[in-house]
Amino acid sequence: MAVQLPNVEDLDPAQREVYDLFPANLSRGLVMTSASAKPYLALGLSFRTGALSADTRELVILRVGAVTNAPYEIHHHVPEARAAGVSEPTIDSVVSGATEFGDRRVDVLIGFVDDLLAQIKGGGASTEAMQEFFSDNEIAEVTLLVGHYVMTAMFIKTLGVVPEDEAAGTANILADATAKLHDERAKDER
C-alpha cells in the first residue's frame, strides 16, 4: 500500500510555497518531509545550470530511471531529453537498457552510469574512460546527479508517487521550477 500524499488544497502555506515551486506529484510527497523539500528541489534543479550539457544530464537521468525502474523519472525526462536534442532512437535505447549507442561519448557516459549503479555496494566506479570526453567537474557532477536520482527513485517508488496527467503540462514543470528558484535566489541575495 502506498503512502497517502496530501491533497494540494490541504497544504499549509509553507507546504504550498514548496509545491508551487514545482507543482508535481513529487512535491506532494516532498512536503511531507518538512525541512528537506525545498533544499531537495534546489539541488535537483541546480543540475539544470551546472557543468553538464542538457543532453548529457537528461541521458544520465533517463538511464537511472530505467535501471531503477522509476517510470516517474522517465515520464518527466523524456520530454526534457527531446528538448535537449537527444534523438528518439537514443532515448529508446537508453531506456531499454542498451549498452551501445553508435556514439562513443554516449557509450562511455551510459557505461559510467551503469558502473556507478552497480558499484553502490562496491568501491566506486572507474572514471578512466570518462576522462576522454568529460572534465573532472563534469565527472563529479554526473556522479552526484546519479546519486540524486537514485534517491529520487527510491522516494517516489516507496511513496507510490505516480506521473501527473498529460494535461497538467508536465513538460514545462521543470523549466518553470528552475525560473522560480532563480527568482527566489535573486531575492535572497538582495
N, C-alpha and C positions, 0 to 999 in steps of 0.2 A: 504494500500500500504506500502510495506517495504521500509526502508531507503536504499539508494544506497550505497553499500560498495565499497570502492576503489578497483580498479584492482591492483594486485601485481606489475605489470610493471609500474604503475603510482605513486608508493610510493616514497616519498623523502628519502634521506639517513637515517634520524633519524627513520622514519616510517619503512623503510626496515630492519633496525637493530632490531627493536622490532619484526617485522614479522618473521625474520629469527630465533629468539629465540624460537618461537612457530608457525611454518608455518601451520596455520589453518585458517579457515574462521572466527573464533572468533577473531583472531588477526587483521584481516582486519577491523573488527568493532572497536576493541580497539584502533587502531592507530588514529581513528577519534577523540579520547578524548585527544590527545597530551600527557600531563604530567602524566596521570593516567595509561597508558597502561603498562609500564614496572613495576611499583610497584604492579599493579594488578596481573601480571603474576608471579612476585616474591612471593607474598602472596599465590597464588594458588598452586604454585609448592613447597612452603615451607612445605605443608602438607605431601609431599612425604618423608620428612626426620624428621617429628615431632614425637610426643609421640605415635601416633596411629599405630597399625599394618596395613599392606596393606589391609588385608581383611576387617577390621573394617572401614577404610577410604572409601573403594570402596562401601561397603554396605550403608554407610551414603549417599554418593553421588548419588548412584542409587535410593535410596528412595526419596531424594529431587527431582531428575529428574522426577520420577514417579508422585509424589504428585503435583509438579508444572507443569506437562505436558510439559516437556522440552526434546524432543527427541534427541537434540544435545548432552546433557549431557549423556543420556543413550547410545547413539551411541559411544561416546568416552570411557565410563567407563565400559561397559560390557566386552570388551577385558581385561581391567585392572583387573576387578574382577576375571575373569577366571585365569589370570596370578598369582593372589594372592591366588589362591586355593579355591575360592568360587565355590560351585557346581552349575551346571545348574539349578537344581530344586530350589535352594535357590535364585539364580539370578531371575528366573522367578517369584517366589513368592514375592520377594521384589518389583519388577517392577509392578506386577499385583495388589498390594495393600493388600496382605495377612497380617495378624497380628500374626500368629503363624507359627513357622518355625521348630519345633521339637528340638530346642536348646534354653534353657532359656536365655543364654547370647545374642543371636541374637534377641530373643523376646523382651528383655529389651532394647537393643540398638535401634531397629526399633520403639518400643513404645515411647522411649525418643525423637527420631527424629520427629515422628508424633505429640507428645505433643508440642515440640518446634514450629513446624509449626502452630499448632492450637492456640498456645498462642501468636502469633505475636502481637495481639492487647490486650493481657491479661497481667498477671503479671509475666510471665516466667514459664518454665517447672520445675517440681519437679525432683530433682536429686537422691532422696532416693533409688529407685530401681537400678539405675546405679551404686551406690556405692558398690553394691555387686560384681561387675565384673570389674569396671574401677576406676582408681585413679582420684584424683581431677584434676590433669593435663590433663588426657585424657578426662574427662568430659568437661573441659574448651575448649579443642581443638575440640571436637565433636561439641560443641555449636558454635564456630567460623566457623568451616567447614560448618555447616548447613547454617549459615548466608551468607557465601561467595557464596555458590552455589545457594541460593535463589536470591542473587544479580545477579549472572551469568544467571540464568533462566530468570529473568526479562529483562536483557540486550539482550540476544540472541533472545528471543521471540519478544520483541519490535522492534528490528532492523531487524528481519526476517533472522537471521543467520541460515543457513541450514548445515547439515553434509556434509563433503567432500566426494568425490567419494571414494569407497573402494580401488581403485587402488593407491590412494595417500599414502597408508601405515599409516593410522591413528593410528594403534595400537602402533607404535613406536614414535609418535609425543611427547607424554608426557615424555617418558624416555629420548629422545634426548633433549628436552627442559630443563629438570632437569639438565642434564650434562652440557649444555651450561651455565645455570645460575650459577652453581657451579664454572665453569671455570672463569666466569666473576667476581664472588665474590673473588676468589683467586687472580686475577689480581689487584682488587681494594685494597686488604689487603697488597699488596707488597709496 
